[in-house]
Amino acid sequence: MLVNLTTNKNSLPGYKTFAEVLSFSREVQDNEATSIVCENFLCGFSFDDLPKILNLIVSKMRLKCKLVISEKDFNLISRYIFREVNDINVINQLVFQDSDLKIRSILTAELIESLLEGYNLKLISKGFEDLNFSITLERV
């Protein structure tokens, strides 16, 4: 099963899209997903809930399943602000361009990587673009 976790209205072709964790939890069986794309989804949860949400996501991953996590990176946002690369209006547009995005926590690539330590996941790639980070992991 191909899974897309996002509040974005544009779904990925061939992927089953979930905007809520409850429907994802109920409709995807443990070890069923062969690919999970998590796009600006984790920031919608409180910081304290992140370990539980990530545990749920990993539990749905089949062996060799790829997990792609893409979120706004607070470190990158901070650099833009402190280096005055763009004015605050441009930064607001970049951070809040998705009007459906309800941010409840601020994240960094390093934070997500640290929360996923201890799971049998291998880092495939990690990148940064604009204010976003993207991490691709594989279940081993």
N, C-alpha and C positions, 0 to 999 in steps of 0.2 A: 504494500500500500504506500502510495506517495502522499505525504501530508504537508500542508502549508498552514503554519500558525501565524496569523496576522489579523490586524484590524483593518488593513487596507482593502478597499473594495475590489481591486484588481487581483484576481486569483491567477495562479500559474496553471497553464494548460496541463491537463492530466492529473493534477493534484487535487485532493480533497481538502477544502479550506475550512479551517476552524477559527472563529474569532473569540471563542470562549473555552476556557480550560475544562469546564464540566462536560460539554459535548465531546471534546477531544478524548477525555478520560473514558467516557461511556462507549463511544463509537469505534475507538481503536483498541484492539486487544494487545495485551502484553506481547512483546517480541514480534509484532505484526508489520511495523513500518520498515520499508526498505530505503526511504529517503524522507527526511524532515527538514523543511525550510522554515526557520523561525525568524520572521521579519518584523522588527519593532513591536514585538509581542511581550518580551520579558519586562520591559520598562513599565508596562501597565499593571505590574504587581508591586506590592510593598517590598521593601528591601528584606524584611524578615521572612517573607513567603518565598523568596527566590530559591533557596535550597530545596523546598518541597516541590516547586514547579519543575525545576531541573531534574529532580529525581523521577518525577512522573514522566517527563519527556524521554529520559534515558530508558525507563522501563518499557517503553513502547518500541524501542529500537531492536531490530533483528540484527544478528551477526552480519557484519560488513555494511550495515546501514550507515549512510552519510547524514550528518547533522550539520546544517549551515545556520549559523546565528549571525544576524545582522542587526545592529542597534546603533543609536547615537552614542558617541564616546565622549564622556565628560572631560577627559583629558584634552581631546582635540578641541572641544568647545572652549575650554579655558585658555588654550593657546591662542585661539582666534581673538578672544577678548583681550587678554593681557598683552598681546603683541600688536593689538589694534589693526589686525589684518583687514578687517571689514568693520563697517559701522554696525552699531547694535541692531539697526533695522534689518540689515542683510542677515545677521546671525539669527534673529528671530524668525525670519522667513525660512532659513535652512533648517532650524530646529523644529519648527511647528508647521512645516509645509503640508503635512498630512493632518487635515483638520479633524480626523477621527481619532487621532492619537491622544490618549489620556495617560499622561506620564505620572506614575506614582513612585518611581525610583530613578536615580541617575546611575548609569552603568559605565564601566570601562572594559576594554578587552581583557585586561589583566584580572579584573574581578571575576568575570565569567570563567576564565581559564582556571582560576583558583577554586571556584565553586565546583568545577567539573573534575578536579583532581580526585583520584581514588576510584573513579569509574574506569572501566576498560575502554578508554577512548584514545585514539591516536590522532595527534594534530596533523592534518593534511596541509592546510594553508591558513595564513592569517594576513589580512590586508586592511588598509585604511584608505578611504576616499571621502573627500569633503569632511563632514563631521561624523562619518559612520565608520565602524569597524565591522569586519566580516571574518568569522572563524569557521573553518570547515574541519570537522572531526569525523572519524570513522570508528565504529564499534568493533573491537577486536576480541 
